[in-house]
Amino acid sequence: MNSRKLKVAVLGTGNVGVAIAADLSLRGHDVTLIKTSSIQTDTYDLIQENNNSVFLKENGSYNSCIISEVTKDLSKISNSEVIFVAIQSTYHEELIRRISGYLKQEQIVVSICSYLSSFYFKKYCTFMPRIVEATGPYLEGRVELEDRKGEVVFRVGCRLSSSPLSVFDSGSPEDCLNLLKILNQRFSNDYTTIESALLNPNMVLHTVGSIMSIPRIEYSHGNFCMYREAYSRDNKSTIQIMVGLDEEKRNVLRRIGGRPVDIFEASGFYGNTMESFYRYSESSNRALSPTSVYSRYITEDVSQGLVLLESIANRIGAQVPLASALITIASQALDMDFRATGRTIERLGAEKYIDNCNQKS
């Protein structure tokens, strides 16, 4: 095992950011956790009040760690070897614009759930670092502030069995991956950039499960667990829609030369089957979520995921009727025009990339 300790910056103090910062701190790495927004949050304040202490709760055990630095100073990323972008992809473009002046060519930036955010780096960076896109975090769960009074606890719901990545426009993807494996042995350079974008499981699971449950989410006033309820073994109709949307995604991938990986394999569930998905959904580790129809389950994964999928389909002449219907329903239900504000290949400047993928297929 490589015992080298890396300097790591984690951008974002939500669930994903706190999880990565705590996990890598426990592994002995020098971690700087950076808050990227001006909105006051109890999690950030409490971590600072506790001298950067966080508990990682896994399998019933509490592991205490101290994060090296917790700050709002974005310039701190300039000293890091690896940077994790762990905020909602809805806000990636603005953040990338803000940090672009601090980035260096030798750094690695891991963009989580990024939906082709590599092209935003290409748009704003004078010195292009090595950009890696992940379909999601390798560690899932929730920050809980009521578990231990006065402490920040991240409760681990799941460690994924695999963490496939894509390396964007780099001449040395092997060197990049070797460094990342020091942080997590399950990282693997399995995907192309377009595969990383469309194989984000949230684009399928979050959108179908939450949009089809809008009345229940509103009626429950926060007492709703999407995985346990929307994806119950009894809910065959919701599963049918989920599988249908997944097939639309897979068809687009086929058309542009990508691997048509299904939702079960893409999610990294042990066993990669419907049964393993049901067991995941039924686990007591699933948190109550989404608690509002304005959750990222819809606002992020529709605007950044489904709108992107639809724009790619339009470019190559493919049909994605379920994706289009879900965008329309979500836009009407939330009174938000997701097509007008969402992520498209035109806004990313990725038209030529999609055309080249289509021509090679």
C-alpha positions in Angstrom: 0.0 0.0 0.0 1.3 3.5 -0.9 1.8 5.4 2.3 2.3 8.8 0.6 0.1 11.6 2.1 -1.4 14.0 -0.3 -2.4 17.7 0.0 -6.1 17.7 -0.9 -8.7 20.5 -1.2 -12.4 19.8 -1.0 -14.7 22.4 -2.4 -18.2 22.3 -0.7 -19.3 21.7 2.8 -22.5 19.7 2.1 -22.9 16.0 2.5 -20.4 15.0 -0.2 -17.7 17.5 0.8 -17.9 16.7 4.5 -17.8 12.9 3.7 -14.7 13.2 1.5 -12.9 15.5 3.8 -13.6 13.3 6.9 -12.7 10.1 5.1 -9.4 11.4 3.6 -8.5 13.0 6.9 -8.9 9.7 8.7 -6.6 8.2 6.1 -3.9 10.7 7.1 -4.1 13.1 4.2 -3.7 16.9 4.6 -7.2 18.1 3.8 -8.5 21.6 3.4 -12.3 21.9 3.4 -13.5 25.0 1.7 -17.0 26.6 1.9 -17.9 28.0 -1.5 -21.1 29.9 -0.9 -22.0 32.9 1.3 -25.1 31.2 2.8 -24.8 30.5 6.5 -24.9 26.8 7.4 -24.9 25.0 10.7 -22.6 22.3 9.5 -19.7 24.7 8.6 -20.1 26.8 11.7 -20.2 23.7 14.0 -17.1 22.2 12.4 -15.2 25.4 13.0 -16.5 25.7 16.6 -15.3 22.1 17.2 -11.7 22.9 16.0 -12.3 21.1 12.7 -13.5 17.9 14.3 -15.9 15.6 12.4 -17.2 12.0 13.2 -17.5 9.5 10.5 -20.1 6.9 11.6 -19.9 3.6 9.7 -21.3 0.2 10.6 -22.3 1.6 14.0 -18.8 2.8 14.9 -17.8 6.5 15.4 -14.4 7.5 14.0 -13.2 11.0 15.0 -11.0 13.0 12.7 -9.5 16.5 12.5 -9.6 18.2 9.2 -6.4 20.2 8.7 -8.1 23.4 7.6 -11.7 24.6 7.3 -12.0 27.9 5.5 -13.9 30.1 2.9 -10.6 31.1 1.2 -10.8 29.7 -2.4 -7.1 30.6 -3.0 -6.1 27.7 -0.7 -6.6 25.3 -3.6 -3.4 26.6 -5.2 -1.4 24.6 -2.7 -3.2 21.3 -3.3 -2.2 18.3 -5.4 -5.8 17.0 -5.8 -9.0 19.1 -5.7 -12.5 17.7 -5.3 -15.4 19.8 -6.6 -18.2 18.6 -4.3 -21.0 21.1 -4.8 -24.2 20.7 -6.9 -23.4 20.7 -10.6 -26.0 23.5 -11.0 -23.3 25.8 -9.5 -20.3 24.4 -11.3 -19.9 27.1 -14.0 -19.8 30.0 -11.6 -17.4 28.2 -9.1 -15.1 27.2 -11.9 -14.9 30.8 -13.1 -14.1 31.9 -9.6 -11.3 29.3 -9.0 -9.8 29.3 -12.5 -7.0 31.8 -11.6 -5.8 29.6 -8.7 -5.5 26.3 -10.8 -2.2 24.9 -12.1 -1.5 22.4 -14.9 0.1 19.8 -12.6 -3.0 19.7 -10.3 -5.8 17.1 -10.6 -9.4 18.3 -10.2 -12.0 15.7 -9.6 -15.5 16.9 -10.5 -18.2 14.9 -8.9 -21.6 14.3 -10.6 -20.3 16.8 -13.1 -22.4 16.3 -16.3 -19.6 17.3 -18.7 -18.2 20.1 -16.5 -14.8 19.5 -18.1 -15.9 21.9 -20.8 -16.5 24.7 -18.2 -12.8 24.3 -17.1 -11.8 24.4 -20.8 -13.8 27.6 -21.1 -12.4 29.5 -18.1 -8.9 28.1 -17.3 -5.8 29.7 -18.7 -3.7 26.9 -17.3 -5.8 23.7 -17.7 -5.3 21.2 -14.9 -5.9 17.5 -15.3 -9.7 17.2 -15.1 -11.3 14.0 -13.9 -15.1 13.4 -13.9 -16.9 11.1 -11.5 -20.4 9.8 -11.9 -21.0 10.3 -8.2 -19.3 10.2 -4.7 -17.6 7.0 -3.6 -19.1 7.5 -0.2 -22.8 8.0 0.3 -24.7 9.1 3.3 -25.8 12.2 5.3 -24.5 14.8 7.7 -26.4 14.5 10.9 -26.3 17.2 13.5 -28.6 15.5 16.1 -26.7 12.2 16.4 -24.2 13.5 19.0 -25.1 16.8 20.6 -22.9 19.6 19.5 -21.0 17.4 17.0 -21.0 17.0 13.2 -21.5 13.3 12.3 -21.4 12.0 8.8 -23.4 8.7 8.7 -22.2 6.5 5.9 -25.0 4.8 4.0 -22.9 3.1 1.4 -19.3 2.7 0.1 -19.6 1.9 -3.6 -18.0 -1.3 -4.8 -16.4 0.6 -7.7 -15.7 4.3 -8.5 -15.3 4.6 -12.3 -13.8 7.9 -13.6 -12.9 9.6 -16.8 -9.8 11.7 -17.5 -10.5 14.6 -19.8 -8.0 15.5 -22.5 -4.9 14.3 -20.6 -1.8 12.8 -22.1 -1.1 10.8 -19.0 -4.3 9.3 -17.6 -2.3 6.4 -16.0 -0.3 8.9 -13.9 -3.4 10.7 -12.9 -5.2 7.5 -11.8 -2.1 6.2 -9.9 -2.2 9.4 -7.8 -5.9 9.2 -7.2 -5.6 5.5 -6.1 -3.6 6.7 -3.1 -6.8 8.3 -2.0 -9.2 5.5 -2.9 -8.1 2.2 -4.3 -11.6 1.7 -6.0 -11.0 4.6 -8.4 -10.7 3.3 -12.0 -10.2 5.0 -15.3 -13.1 3.1 -16.9 -15.2 5.8 -18.6 -14.9 8.3 -21.4 -16.0 11.8 -20.6 -19.4 11.4 -22.2 -19.9 8.1 -20.4 -19.1 9.8 -17.0 -21.7 12.4 -17.8 -24.6 10.2 -18.8 -23.9 7.3 -16.5 -24.5 9.4 -13.4 -27.2 7.3 -11.7 -28.9 10.4 -10.2 -30.0 11.5 -13.7 -32.3 8.4 -13.8 -33.0 7.4 -10.2 -33.5 10.9 -8.7 -35.6 12.3 -11.5 -38.0 9.4 -11.9 -38.4 8.7 -8.2 -39.0 12.3 -7.2 -41.0 13.6 -10.1 -43.4 10.6 -9.9 -43.7 11.2 -6.1 -44.4 15.0 -6.1 -47.8 14.7 -4.4 -46.4 12.4 -1.7 -43.4 14.7 -1.1 -45.6 17.7 -0.6 -48.2 15.8 1.5 -45.6 14.3 3.8 -44.0 17.6 4.8 -40.5 16.0 5.0 -41.4 12.5 6.0 -40.6 10.8 2.7 -37.8 8.4 1.7 -37.6 8.2 -2.1 -35.7 4.9 -2.4 -37.9 3.0 0.1 -41.2 4.4 -1.2 -40.9 5.2 -4.9 -38.8 2.2 -5.6 -40.7 -0.3 -3.4 -41.0 -3.8 -4.8 -44.7 -3.1 -5.1 -44.2 0.0 -7.3 -43.9 -1.8 -10.7 -45.1 1.3 -12.6 -42.4 3.6 -11.3 -39.8 0.9 -12.0 -41.1 0.6 -15.6 -40.6 4.4 -16.1 -37.1 4.2 -14.5 -36.0 1.3 -16.8 -37.5 3.1 -19.8 -35.6 6.3 -19.1 -32.4 4.3 -18.6 -32.9 2.6 -22.0 -33.2 6.1 -23.6 -29.9 7.0 -22.0 -28.3 3.8 -23.2 -29.6 4.3 -26.7 -28.0 7.8 -26.8 -24.7 6.3 -25.6 -24.9 3.6 -28.3 -25.5 6.3 -31.0 -22.3 8.2 -29.9 -20.0 5.2 -29.4 -20.4 5.0 -25.6 -20.9 1.8 -23.6 -24.6 1.3 -22.9 -24.1 0.5 -19.2 -27.4 -0.1 -17.4 -28.4 1.7 -14.2 -27.6 -1.2 -11.9 -24.0 -1.5 -13.0 -23.6 2.3 -13.3 -24.8 2.7 -9.7 -22.2 0.3 -8.4 -24.7 -1.9 -6.4 -23.2 -5.1 -5.3 -24.4 -7.7 -7.7 -25.6 -5.2 -10.4 -29.1 -6.6 -10.5 -32.6 -5.5 -9.8 -32.6 -7.5 -6.6 -29.4 -5.7 -5.4 -31.2 -2.4 -6.1 -34.2 -3.4 -4.1 -31.9 -4.4 -1.2 -30.2 -1.0 -1.4 -33.5 0.8 -1.4 -34.8 -1.2 1.6 -31.7 -0.6 3.7 -32.3 1.2 7.0 -29.4 3.5 6.0 -31.5 5.3 3.4 -32.3 8.8 4.6 -35.5 10.8 4.5 -35.1 12.6 1.1 -36.1 14.6 -0.8 -38.0 16.7 1.8 -39.1 19.3 -0.8 -40.0 19.3 -4.5 -37.3 22.0 -4.8 -34.6 19.5 -3.8 -31.6 18.9 -6.0 -33.2 15.6 -6.9 -35.3 17.6 -9.3 -33.7 21.0 -9.6 -30.2 19.7 -10.3 -30.7 16.3 -12.0 -33.4 17.6 -14.3 -31.7 20.9 -15.3 -28.2 19.6 -15.5 -28.9 15.9 -16.4 -32.1 15.4 -18.3 -31.8 18.7 -20.2 -28.2 17.7 -21.2 -29.4 14.3 -22.3 -32.2 15.9 -24.4 -29.8 18.4 -26.0 -27.4 15.6 -27.0 -30.3 13.5 -28.4 -31.5 16.5 -30.4 -28.0 17.0 -31.8 -27.7 13.4 -33.0 -31.3 12.9 -34.1 -32.3 10.5 -31.3 -35.6 10.3 -29.5 -35.9 10.6 -25.7 -39.6 11.0 -25.1 -39.6 9.9 -21.4 -36.7 12.4 -20.7 -38.6 15.1 -22.5 -41.8 14.4 -20.7 -40.1 14.4 -17.3 -38.5 17.8 -18.0 -41.9 19.2 -19.0 -43.7 17.8 -16.0 -41.0 19.1 -13.6 -40.9 22.5 -15.2 -44.7 22.9 -14.9 -44.9 21.5 -11.3 -42.1 23.7 -10.0 -42.9 26.7 -12.3 -39.3 26.7 -13.5 -38.3 26.5 -17.1 -35.5 24.0 -16.9 -34.9 24.0 -20.6 -34.3 27.8 -20.5 -31.8 27.6 -17.6 -30.5 24.1 -17.8 -27.3 22.6 -19.1 -27.0 22.0 -22.8 -24.1 21.1 -25.1 -24.4 24.5 -26.6 -24.0 26.3 -23.3 -21.0 24.0 -22.5 -19.4 24.6 -25.9 -19.3 20.8 -26.4 -21.0 20.6 -29.9 -17.9 19.5 -31.7 -17.1 16.9 -29.1 -20.5 15.4 -29.5 -20.3 15.5 -33.3 -16.9 13.8 -33.2 -18.3 11.1 -30.8 -21.2 10.6 -33.2 -19.0 10.4 -36.3 -16.7 7.8 -34.7 -19.6 5.5 -33.7 
